[in-house]
């Protein structure tokens, strides 16, 4: 299938670094611990609500463990990226999946970001901002070196295009 811009719809070729699984697990674990802590505090101080907070706490624990174990593996198999001289391809998600293609001519900025856990694991997120109302393309879980190389290459390719990125 081909889009109106002549770009061929296909799966991106590159996987993320395997350390992305650890990153997603750690961030999910932090979220689950925070939720369980808030529910525990509510159970402790709000004695009248203990009957309904306890089942919610148990459900949050079960779903949280599933999220910490399953979600990172699913995301690792779904998340892919690729750049060519014509476009940036990215697929992401685990429940709701997204597949984005952005022509190089539409690129406005290319950035890299690294949170504290990503820094500890040597990972980075490539953020490609385009002239799109949907928002930027984010490729999370790349090695720092790969993200910097891809950012430099996309910036170079975008500067060669004579369009105005709109």
C-alpha positions as CSV (number, residue, x, y, z in Angstrom):
1,X,0.0,0.0,0.0
2,X,1.3,3.5,-0.8
3,X,0.3,6.8,0.8
4,X,-0.6,9.9,-1.2
5,X,3.0,11.2,-0.6
6,X,4.4,8.1,-2.3
7,X,5.7,6.5,0.9
8,X,5.3,2.8,1.2
9,X,3.6,1.5,4.3
10,X,5.8,-1.2,5.9
11,X,7.0,-2.2,9.2
12,X,10.1,-0.3,10.5
13,X,13.3,-2.4,10.4
14,X,15.1,-1.6,13.7
15,X,14.4,-2.8,17.2
16,X,15.2,-0.9,20.3
17,X,18.0,-1.8,22.7
18,X,17.1,-4.7,25.0
19,X,17.7,-2.5,28.0
20,X,14.4,-0.8,27.1
21,X,12.7,-3.8,28.7
22,X,14.5,-3.1,32.0
23,X,13.6,0.6,31.7
24,X,9.9,-0.1,31.1
25,X,9.9,-2.6,34.0
26,X,11.5,-0.1,36.4
27,X,9.1,2.7,35.5
28,X,6.1,0.4,35.7
29,X,7.3,-0.9,39.1
30,X,7.6,2.7,40.4
31,X,4.1,3.4,39.2
32,X,2.7,0.3,40.9
33,X,4.5,0.9,44.1
34,X,3.2,4.5,44.2
35,X,-0.4,3.4,43.6
36,X,-0.2,0.6,46.2
37,X,1.3,3.1,48.7
38,X,-1.5,5.6,48.1
39,X,-4.1,2.8,48.5
40,X,-2.4,1.6,51.7
41,X,-2.4,5.1,53.2
42,X,-6.1,5.5,52.3
43,X,-6.8,2.1,54.0
44,X,-4.9,3.1,57.1
45,X,-6.4,6.5,57.6
46,X,-9.9,6.0,56.2
47,X,-11.3,3.3,58.4
48,X,-14.8,3.6,56.9
49,X,-13.6,2.7,53.5
50,X,-11.5,-0.4,54.3
51,X,-14.1,-2.8,53.0
52,X,-13.8,-1.5,49.5
53,X,-10.2,-0.3,49.4
54,X,-8.9,-3.8,50.2
55,X,-10.3,-5.4,47.0
56,X,-9.1,-2.5,45.0
57,X,-5.6,-2.9,46.5
58,X,-5.5,-6.6,45.6
59,X,-6.7,-5.9,42.0
60,X,-4.1,-3.1,41.7
61,X,-1.4,-5.6,42.9
62,X,-2.5,-8.3,40.4
63,X,-2.8,-5.9,37.5
64,X,0.4,-4.2,38.5
65,X,2.4,-7.4,38.5
66,X,1.0,-8.2,35.1
67,X,2.0,-4.8,33.8
68,X,5.5,-5.1,35.2
69,X,6.1,-8.5,33.7
70,X,4.0,-8.5,30.4
71,X,4.0,-4.9,29.2
72,X,7.7,-4.5,28.6
73,X,7.9,-7.7,26.6
74,X,5.0,-6.7,24.4
75,X,6.3,-3.2,23.9
76,X,9.8,-4.5,22.9
77,X,8.2,-6.7,20.2
78,X,6.0,-3.9,18.9
79,X,8.3,-0.8,19.1
80,X,10.4,-0.4,16.0
81,X,11.9,2.5,14.1
82,X,13.7,3.2,10.9
83,X,15.0,6.3,9.0
84,X,15.6,6.6,5.3
85,X,16.5,9.5,3.1
86,X,12.8,10.1,2.6
87,X,11.1,9.5,5.9
88,X,11.1,8.4,9.6
89,X,9.1,5.3,10.5
90,X,8.0,4.4,14.0
91,X,5.7,1.8,15.5
92,X,4.8,1.9,19.2
93,X,2.3,0.9,21.9
94,X,1.2,-2.1,23.8
95,X,-2.6,-1.9,24.1
96,X,-3.2,0.9,21.6
97,X,-0.6,0.6,18.8
98,X,0.5,3.5,16.7
99,X,2.3,3.5,13.4
100,X,3.7,6.8,12.2
101,X,5.5,7.8,9.1
102,X,6.9,11.3,8.7
103,X,8.5,12.6,5.5
104,X,11.9,14.3,6.0
105,X,10.5,17.5,4.5
106,X,8.0,17.7,7.4
107,X,10.7,17.6,10.2
108,X,10.9,20.8,12.2
109,X,13.2,19.8,15.1
110,X,15.1,16.7,16.2
111,X,15.9,16.3,19.9
112,X,17.1,13.6,22.4
113,X,15.9,13.4,25.9
114,X,17.1,11.2,28.8
115,X,15.4,10.8,32.2
116,X,17.2,9.6,35.3
117,X,16.5,5.9,34.8
118,X,17.4,6.1,31.1
119,X,20.6,7.8,32.0
120,X,21.5,5.0,34.4
121,X,20.8,2.4,31.7
122,X,22.5,4.3,28.9
123,X,19.3,4.9,27.0
124,X,17.8,7.9,25.2
125,X,14.6,9.0,23.5
126,X,14.7,10.5,20.0
127,X,12.0,13.1,19.6
128,X,11.2,14.1,16.0
129,X,8.8,17.1,15.8
130,X,7.0,17.5,12.6
131,X,4.4,19.8,11.1
132,X,1.7,17.5,12.4
133,X,-1.2,18.1,14.7
134,X,-0.8,14.6,16.1
135,X,2.5,15.6,17.9
136,X,6.1,14.5,17.7
137,X,7.3,11.0,16.9
138,X,9.1,9.6,20.0
139,X,11.4,6.6,19.7
140,X,12.1,5.5,23.2
141,X,14.7,3.0,24.3
142,X,17.6,3.8,21.9
143,X,21.2,3.7,22.9
144,X,22.6,7.2,23.5
145,X,25.0,6.7,20.6
146,X,22.3,5.6,18.2
147,X,19.9,8.4,19.2
148,X,22.7,11.0,18.7
149,X,23.7,9.6,15.4
150,X,20.1,9.4,14.1
151,X,19.4,12.9,15.3
152,X,22.5,14.3,13.5
153,X,21.6,12.4,10.3
154,X,17.9,13.5,10.4
155,X,19.0,17.1,11.0
156,X,21.4,16.9,8.1
157,X,18.7,15.4,5.8
158,X,16.1,18.0,6.9
159,X,18.5,20.9,6.2
160,X,18.9,19.6,2.6
161,X,15.2,19.8,1.9
162,X,14.1,23.2,0.6
163,X,10.6,23.0,1.9
164,X,9.3,24.9,4.9
165,X,8.2,21.9,7.0
166,X,4.5,22.8,6.8
